[in-house]
């Protein structure tokens, strides 16, 4: 069945521009269901065998007085996260905030199972209403994955401060599910399964009284502390050996910059080897997830440090006013649950003003602009269904998957730049101090 869904999602549909404009769109206003009782055994059947096979252990603390309704925050690393969440919450049921591409080919099933439709990185005016329905009317659990994408390198993604405002609004208990091992078993840059154990921590994060006595900044700091994790440190400290020969294949998607020669987008990988195609330097990933140079110094043995080095280089480009991405892209629009529709080619520019997408007039009635302030992150995919790397832009009515046609292995840098531009804008806004006259 999973193979059917994957094939369904991979299919690209083509219609005339006029027919494209008349296509039925996802109904974002449709109220969510409380998970049907008849589907609860199905969710357990789909979840428990997988997590038992992986020897899941759930460590619970401060959960004695917790019962629905409450909000569950979860870190996000792989598809198995949803199965771990189901097992950790047993016997309670939950509604899940699910990204829009999860509804392709199975919208009815997901809605009846409690799925709440959400476009990534958008200010969804309907989400608050849907959460209120689940929490206050249905008295159910709501599970939220605020990182909004799988972890790229085994450490947390950026979480917007607006989440603190959301939690304070509902004044309900907040629980954290922090998972480990899911990323190592199936990293987003190579989804082939590795044999690794998994575990999770389920603990109370805030009580309603905590939320009432804290401002949103304090709540946000508490959320950030709860989301602190480092999968490679966790692997190393527990002595978990990943011996599969393909353990570094695909790593060049995330680690795109060579620290030896400073060249971007020339990295390549095979087996357990990461290599710069420009200067030829090679690094080997050990069975404990550490990097070691085959010749010369090892610049970064810990992969999150290597990724952070790339972040710092992008930050310097932005601060110097040198960051700019521009390319022609193929546009696939996710309009409804039937999947992706070809929407012509377009020109996209990403700079310190945000994203500007100028599409084929036959499909686009106007230029799409997404400001820096409106996007705290950018969803990306690597070799998405064999169609190439892509990044995603969403409006309130459409979600566009954009495939660069000329530039290679650039989507990770686009994501980093999106987050850095947004955070820079926030810092500048916070630095503006207006002194009112007495």
N, C-alpha and C positions, 0 to 999 in steps of 0.2 A: 504494500500500500504506500509506504514512504517513497519507493521508487516512482510510483505513479505521480505523486504530488511533485516530486522533483522534476520529472519530465514535463509536467503541466506548467510549472513555473518557468521552465527554461524556454518554452515556446514563445516566439515573437509573432504577433498578429499584425497583419497589414490591411488597412482599409483606406478608402479614399479620404482626402482631407475633410470633405463635407460630412461623410459618415463618422469620422473621428470626432468632430465637434458635436455630433448628436448622441454620442455614446452615453449610456447611463453611468453616473458617477457613484462612488461609494456613498452610502447614506451615513454621514458623520453624526447626524442628530438622533439616530435611532437609539433608543434607551437600551441599556444592557440588561441581560437576564441574570437572575441568580442561577448558578450552575444547576442543571436538571439533576434530580436524584438518580435517574436512570443512567446518567453518564458518569457518576462517581466511581462505580466499579471499573468502568472502562479506563478512567484516568489512572486508577491504581494498577490495573493490569498492564498498562503501557509504561508505568514508571517503576514499580518495585522490582521486577526482574532485572532491569538495567542497573539500578543502584545496588542491588544485592550482589550482582556479578562484580561490581567495582568495590565491594566491601565498604559501603558508605557507613560512616559513623557520624551521628549528630550529637553535638555537645550542647545541652540546654542549660541556661542559667537565668535566674530571676523571672521565670515564666509561670510560677505557681498560681498567681492571681490573674493571669492573662486569659481572656476568652474573647471571641468575636463580639462586636465588631472591632477591628483594629487595622492599622496600615502596616504592611510588611515591606521593608526595603531590602532589596537583594543586589549583590554584585553580579556582574554578567560576564561570562567567559566562554560559554559554549552552549549548544542546544540542550545538553543534559541538565543544564541549570533548572529547566522547568520540571524535570523529573525529580530532581533533588528537592525542589520546593514542595512538590506534591507530597513526597515522603516525609519531609520535615514537619509539615502541617497536619499530617494524619492524626485524627480522623476528620479534622475540619476541612471544609471546602473553601475555595478562593475564587475571586475574579481576578483576571490578569490583564494589565495594560499591555497590549500586543501591537507591535509595529505593523504597519499596513500590509507589507509584503507577506506576513504570516497568514493573511486571509485568502490568498490566491488559491482557488480551487476548493476551498473548504470553509467559506464564510459562514454558512449555516451551522455547521458543526461547531466551529469556534465560538460563535455567538451563544449557542445553547450551552456550551461548556463554560461560559462565563467570560469570554474574551471581550475586552474593551478596545475598540479600534482607535489607533492613534497614528498621526503622521509625525515622523521624527522631526525634532528641532523646529517645532512651530508653536505659536501661542494658540493652543486649541481652546476656543471659547466654550466648547461642549464638554470638555473633560471634567471640569469642576462639577457640572451638573450630573454627569454619569457617576462620578465618585460619590457624590451626595446620595444618589439613589441607592447605590450598593451599601454604603456604610450606615446610612440613617434609616432607609426604608427596608432594605433586605437584611440588615444587621449581619453582614458578611465580612470576610477578610478581603482586602484589596492588596494584591501583590504588584509592586512597582520596581522596575529595573531602571533607576535614574541615570545610569551611565549611557543608556540608549544604544549601546553597541557592545559587541564582544571586545574584551580587553585585547589590545594589539600586542602587548609585550609583557603581560602578566602582572601589571600594576594598575591602579585605578585610573579611570578616565575622569575628565573634568565634570563636576556636578554643579549645576547652576544654583546660585543663592535663592532663586525663586522657590526651590523645593522647601526651604524652611518656612516660607510664607504659606505654602500649601498645607504643611503639617499643622501650623498654628491655627489655620482657619477651622480645621475639623475638631480640634481639641479631643482627640481620641488617643489611646495607647499606640505607640509606634514600636515595632519590633524589627530587629535586624537579623537577616540571614546572610552570614559571610561564609562563602564556599571556598574550598581549596581543592586543587587537583584537576578541576574541570578544564582549565586552560591547558595544563600540561598534557592532558590526554588527547586534546583535539584543538590545537591553537588555530586561530582564525586564518593564519597564513599557510596552513597545511592541515586539512581536516581529517587526514588519515589517522585512525585510532592508535594510540599508544597504550601500553598496559601499565596504568598507574592507579594507585588507590585514590579515593576521594573522601573528604570529610567536610563537615559544616559546623558552624557555631550559630545557634539560635538564641538570641537574648533580647531582653527588654531594653530599648534605647531611651524612650521618653514615656513618662506617665502624662496624663492630661494636666496634672498639677505642674509638672516640669515645664510643659509648653506655655502654661499661663504665666509662669514666673520668668520666662526667658524672652529676650528679644530675638528677632529673626537672625541676627548675626551670630548670636550664641548657639542657636539651633543649628545653623549651617556649620559652625565649627564642630559641633557634636557629630553631625552627619559625616563630615570629612574624617574625623578620627575613627568612626565606625567602619569607614570604607578603606582604611589603611590595610593593604595586603601586598605581598611581593611573592609571586609564585616560584620564582627561581631561588629566592632565599629559603622559602618553605621546602622546596625540593632538596636543596643542599643540606639544610639543617636536619632533615629527616633521613638523609642518605638514600633517597629514592633514585635508583638507576634506571634510565630510559635507554635501552640497548638497541632499539630499532635503528637500522642503518640509515633510514630516511629522516632522522630526527631534525636535521637542519634544512631540508629541502623546502623552499618557499620563504625562508627567512629574509631573503633579499627584498621582499616586498615591504617589510617593515624597516629593516636596516638598509637604507638606501645610500648612505654616505660613507665613503672610505675615510677613516681618520689618518691614514698614512699619507695619502696624496690629496685629500680634500675634494675628491671628485664625487659628484652626485650622479645617481641613477645608472651607474655602471656595475653595481654589485650583482653577483649571481651566486646560485647555490646548487649543490648536488650532494646527496648522501648526508654526511655529517660535516661537510666543508662549505664555508662561506668565503667567497673570493671577490676581489676587485678586478673587474675586467680591464681597467685602465693601467694600474701599476703592477698587477699580478699578485699582490700580497694575499695570503690565505690564512684563515683561522679555522680551527676545528672545534665543534661543539662536543664536549665530553658527555659521558653518560649521566653526569650530575648537572648538566645544563650550563656549565661554565664554558667560556670561550678561551682558547689558547692559540696564539700565533704559531704557525709552523716555522716561521723564520723572523727574527727580529723581535722587538718588544711587543708585548700584548697590551694594547692601548686600553681596552675595556674587557675585563674578564666577565663582568656582570652585565648581561644584556640590557636591563633597564637603565644602566649608566650610559650605555652606548646610545640608546634612544633619547635620553635626556640631553646628551651632547648635540644631537640633531635638533632638538627643541631650541637649545641655546643659539645654534647657528641661524635658525629661522628667525628667532627673536631679534638677533642683531641685524638681519636683513630688513626686517620691518622697521626697527628703530632708525635705521639709516635711510629709509625710504626707497630701498632697492627691491623689495619683494613685488613680484608680478608674475602671474600665470596667465597665459593666453593660448588657446588652441581651438581647432575645429573639433566638434564632438558629434557623435551619433546619439540621438535622443530616443530613449524608450520610455514611454509614459505609462505609469501604473494607474489606470483609470478606474478599474473595477476588479471584481474577483475573477474575471476571466484571464487576467494576466497582463503582459506588457504589449503595448501597441507602438509600432514604429511611428515616430513623429518628426521625421526628416532629420537633416543635419543642422547644426547651429554653431554660433561662435560664442565662446564663453571667456570672460575676463574676470580674474580674481586679483584684487589689489586692496589698498587701504580704505576703499569705499565699500567693499563687499563684493558680491557676485553680480555680474551682469550677463544675462543670457539673451542673445538676439537670435531667435529661431526662424525657421522657414515661415514666411507670412501665411502660407497655405494652412499651417497648423497653429501658429501663434498669432493671436490678434494684437499683442503688444509685447514690448521688451520686458522681460522678467528681471527685477532687481531685488536682491536680498542684501540688506544693509549689514554692516559689521555688528551692530547692536542686536539685530534680530536673530543671529545665528551664533550660539555659544559653542557649537561643534558642527561637524559635517560627517554624515554617514558615508562610508566607503566600502567597497567590495573588491576582493582580489580574484581575478579570473572568474568572474561571476558566471556560473553554468557554462564555462568554457568560452565565454564571449569576450573576455578581456577584463581589465581593471575598470572600475567606474566609481563615480561619486554621485551623491544624491542631492537634489534641491527640491523643496516642497513649497507649494503655495497652499491656500486653504482648499483649493479644488483639484489640484493635480500634484503628482509626485513624479519627478523626472529623474531617470537614471542616465547619466551622461558618460559616454565612453570616449576618452581622448583618442583622436585618430592619428596624431603625429608624434606626440610625446609619450615616452614609455616610463612606467614605474613611478609615476608622479603623484599618485593619489594620497599616499601617506603624508607627503609634504603639504599638500592642499589641506588635509585635515589639521595638521599641526598649525599651519598658518591661520586657519579659521579660528582655532581656539586662542592663539596668541593675539590676534587682532582684536577679538572680543574682550579678552582680559585687559589688554592695553587700554581699550576704550573705557572699560569699567574703572581702571585705575585713574585715568585722566578725569573721569566724572567725579570720583571720590575726592580728588585733590582740589576740586573747585570749592573753595570755602567762601560763602557769601556772608559778610558781616552786616547785620542790620543795624542802622543807627538807633541809638537809645531814644 
